[in-house]
Amino acid sequence: MSLLTILYEDDWIVAISKPAGMLVHRTKIARDAEEFALQKLRDQIGQKVYPVHRLDRKTSGVLLFAKSSSMVSALQEQWQSGELQKQYIAIVRGHFPNFKDLDHPLIREDGKLQDARTLFHCLEQIEIDWPNHRYQTSRYSLIQAFLKTGRMHQIRKHCNHLRHPVIGDRPHGCNKQNALFLEKMNLNKMLLHAHRIVFKHPVTSEYIEMVATMPEHFIDVMESLNFQTIFRK
């Protein structure tokens, strides 16, 4: 059985690099899943852990756990106050604006509206000679997203609202683009990665930075599309 990549661990906190396709914990919605980050990490380090936040099954990247429920509360307080920062990287359809502060409510499964705010920065734009329906070329952007609220599928839904859906996103993305990437690159994964988390340690008061290396499928797409941005970690 393969081990999870541990990015950071001390007496109170542990963080992993979650692979794309792995659920955080068991759920009735995905009965096909056999591996779960929560259980794998618990077995790997030999103690109970508590998730501080969630990542979608298709999203790779930094996933933070606490070793006690009180530490979960301390870290979530930082998230509510804005001290804990989460940065995501995505490849989206079209040429994204250089900067976008999107404050757009999202509808929950029960129909109620939730406030949702995401800050976006465009890192790079490209245009390649892939004919796409009535267009002779295709445009894509490499973006950063910073969550200011933590709603389900927030980045994915906000990107779709802006008409720049994340490549590989099935429920909220563009089926034509997903089919194009499957045809051209055999890509069946989503190009959204939780790249970095920064926070003040509740016990030591040190600032902790956790960075998850970009997954292989994401790097392969970046290189194939000739994006020039380089991620050192």
Secondary structure, 3 states (H helix, E strand, C coil): CCCCEEEEECCCEEEEEECCCCECCCCCCCCCCCCEHHHHHHHHHCCCCEECCCCCCCCEEEEEEECCHHHHHHHHHHHHHCCCEEEEEEEEECCCCCEEEEECCEECCCCCEECCEEEEEEEEEEEECCCECCECCEEEEEEEEEECCCCCCHHHHHHHHCCCCECCCCCCCCHHHHHHHHHHHCCCCCCEEEEEEEEECCCCCCEEEEECCCCHHHHHHHHHCCCCCCCCC
